C-alpha cells in the first residue's frame, strides 16, 4: 500500500513497506528519485534502523549475546502502520514485536513523518525507547536521486557542493566494513565532481563532517538541496553506470574492521534512555538554478 502527498511543486509517494519514499516528482511530473531498476539496485530511499552499514559477521553483540542483524537493519523490510495521512503529510509507525526482538532485543517505537511544504519534502524519524534500559540506536536516510537530474547538463557535469570545505580524509571500505586505511578527500574545496570512478571501491564515507547541507546538480541549472541538521555522518554512493546517486545522512556507520565490542560501543551509536525519544531528520528541496 502507498500514500501520495502533493504540494504546489512536489509530489511524493510513500510505501507502507519500510515507510520508504518510492517516488518524488516535480510540478511537471519529472522524476527526481531512482525507480528501483533491479538491474542495478531495487532500493529507492530505504530507512536504516537500528544499524547503519554492515556489522562484523552480520551480527550485533548485545549484553553478551549475538543477534543476527543484516546491513542497514530491518526497518527497510518491515511493514509500517499508517497513523495519519492527508494531502500533504503522513505518519507511519513500526513497533517492536516478537519478530524484531529476534534481531534487536529492545522495546522501541519508530514513527516516520513525511511532509511537503512548497518545494520541500521533510522526513522526520522519531525513535522512542519504551523499555526499562538504555537503548543503542543508529539511524540513516538513503535517498537515491536521479543522476542525471531532468534539468539539463551532461551526467558528468553534475556535482555535489557542500556547505563547507571538507578536508578530512575518507574511510576505505573493506568487505563493507570501515577499513584501517583512509583516502584523501576527493573534494576540491567544497565541491565534489561526480563521476563513476569515485565509486569503484564502494561508498564514500565521512565520519568527520562539518557540513549539514549539500546542493546537488549542474551549476547554472535547477538543483536539489539536501539538508540534515542532526546527522553528523554522510555516505555518498552509486553502482558505477547506474542512473542514481545516493546522498545519505547518517547517525552512525559500519563496524570498523576488527571491532568485536558490544553494539552500544559501536562508533556512531547514540543511547536513548527509557521513556525518551530521539529525532532524526532530513529534507530535499527543489531549488532554482545554482550559481556557477
N, C-alpha and C positions, 0 to 999 in steps of 0.2 A: 504494500500500500504506500502511496505517496501523497504529499501535501504540496500544493502550489501556492507560492506567495508572489504578489505582483505590486510593483510600485511604478512611479512615472518613468523611471529609467532602467529598471532591472526587473527580471522575473526569475524566480528560483524554484526549484523542485527538490523536496527533501523526502528521502525514503525512510520508512519505519525500520528497515533493516540497517542497523548500525547508526541510525539517526544521521545518515550520510547525505550531504549535498550531492545530487546527481545531475543537476542541470543548472546553468546560470547563463542567462541571455540578456542582451542589452535591449533598448527600446525598439530596435529594428528587428529583433529576433535573432541576432547573430550570436553564435555560441562563444562563450568565454571559458568554458570548462571542458576538459577532456571527456570523450564519450565512452571510455572504458573498453576500447577495442582489445579483445583478448589476444590479438597477435603481439601486443606489447605489454599491456597491463590492464587488468579488469577494474582496478580501483579508480575512483574519481575524486573523492575527498574524504577518506576514512578518518575516523576519530581514534586516537591512540590512547588506550587506557586499559589496565593500570600501569602499563610499561610502555616506554618509548624505545624503539630499537630492539636489537636481539639480546637475549640473555645467554650466558655461557651454558651450553648443552640444552638450551631452551628450557631452563629450569630456574625457579626462584627459591632461594633458601629463606624460609620464614620460620622463626622460632625453632631452628634446628631441623626442620623437615623440608624436604624438597617437593616443590609443586610444579607440575608441567605448565609452562607459560610461554606460548609462542611469541615470535616477534610482533611487537606493537600491541600485544594484549588481545582481549576477547571482545571488547565493546563493538568493534567494527563488524563482527559477525553475529551480534546479538539482536534480538527483536526488542524494540522500544515500544512503550505505550504512548499514545497521544494524550496529553493532558489538556492542550488548548490549541486551537487553530483558527485564525481569521485571515482576512485578505492579505495582511502584511506581516504577520508574525505567527510563530508556532512554538510549542514547548513539548518536548518528548522526555520520557523517563526510562531508565534502566535501574532496577533494584536488585540487590543481592538475592541469590537463590541457592538451592542445593547444588545446582549446576555450576554457578560461578564460584562457589566455595571449594569446588574440586581444584580450582586453579589459583584461588586468591581467598584466603580464609577470613575475610572481613565483611562486616555488615555495612554496606555503603548504599548510597543513592546517587545516581548520576542524572542530573537534569540538563538538557541541552535546549537552548533557545536560539532561534533564528529570527532576525527582524530586518525588514527593509525600510530604510529611511532615505528617500530621494534616490541618489545614485550610490548608496552604500548598503552592503549586506553585512550585518553584525552577527557574529557567532559568540555565544557565551555558554560555557560548560561549568556547572556548579557540582562539586563533589562534596557530599555530606557524609560524615562519619556517624553512623547510627549505633556503633558498638561501644564497648566499655574500655577499649585500649586504643592507644595511638595507632594511626593507620598510615602506612607508607604509600605514597602515590607519585606517579609520573603522569603527565598528560601531554598530548601533542595534537596539532592540526596538520593536515596533509593534502591541501587542495592542489589538484593538477590543472594548471592553467594552460590554455591553448598556446602552442608555440609553432607557428607564428599566430599572433593575435589578428583579428579580422580588420585591421585598420591601416594596412599598407606597410611597406618596408620589407626588405628581404629577411628571411629567417635569421641569417647570421648578423643582421643589423640590430637584433634585439639585445637589450642589456637589462641588468638589474642595478639600479642606483640606490645605494644605501644612504640612510640618514646621515651617517658619519663615516669617515675613513675607518677601515678595519685592518690594521696592520698585523694583528695576531695571526700566528700560524694556524693551520687547519689540521685536524686529525686525519690519519691514514687508516682506512678500514682494513681489517684482516678477518676474512670469513664473516663479515657482518659485525664484528666487534671492533672496539676502539684500539688500534694498534699502538705500539710504543713509539713508532716513528711519526714525524709530522711533515707537513709540506708547506712551503711558502705560500702566503695568500695569493690567489690569482687576481685579486682586485688591483686596479690602478687607482689609488686614492679611494674614492667611494664608489667606483664603477666596476661592475663585473660584466665583461663582454661574453655573451653566451655562444658556445659552440660545443659540438658533441664531444670533442676530445677532453673536455673538462671532466666528463663523467665515465671515462673508460674504466676507472677503478672504483666506481660507485659514487655514493652521495658525497657532497661537500658538507662538512660538519663543523660548525662553530660552537665551541663550548665557552669561549670568551667573546662577548658581543656587546658593543657599545650602542648600536642602532636598535630602535624599536619600531622602525618602519622602513619599507623599501618601495621603490617605484619600478614597475616592470613594463617594458615596451620599447618602441623605437623612438629615439629623440625626434621631436617635431610632429609626432603622431599621437593620437589618443592612447592613453595608457591606463594601467591599473595600479592603485596604491594598496599595499598590504600593510596593515598596522597591527601590532601585537604588544600592547603596553606592559603586560605582566609576564611575558615569556622571555627568559634570559638566553635561550639557545636557539639555533637555527640550522635546519638542513635544507639543501637545495639539491634536487635530483631529477634525472630522467634516465630512460634507457636510450642510448645513442640511436638517433634516427627516428625516434618517436615524436609525435606531434604535441607534446606537452612538456612543461617544466613545473615541478612541484616546489613551491615555496612554503616551507614547513616550520612554523613557530613551535618550539618545544619547551617543556619543563622537564629536563632530563634527556638522556641519550643512552646508547647501547653500553653494555658492560665493557670495561677495559679488558684487554687480553690478560689472562691470569687472575682475574678477580674471582675470589672464592667466598666472599663475605655474605652477610645477611642482606636481603633485599633492601632493608631500611638503610643500609650503609652504602648502597649503590650511588655513584655520583649523580647529582641532579634530583634525587628523591626529596620530596617535601613530606613532612609529617603533619597529619591533620588530627587534632585531639578529639576525644569523644564529645559528641554533640556539636562540633564545629564544622565549618564548611570552608572550601577554597574555590574561588572563581578563576577561570582561565578564559581569555577572550582574544578574538582577532576580528578584523574587518577587511573586506575587499571593497574598494571604492573605485568607481569608473570616473576617470579624470579627463579633463580637456587635454589637448596636446601638451607634452612637456617641452621645456626649452632644450635646445641642442647642447 
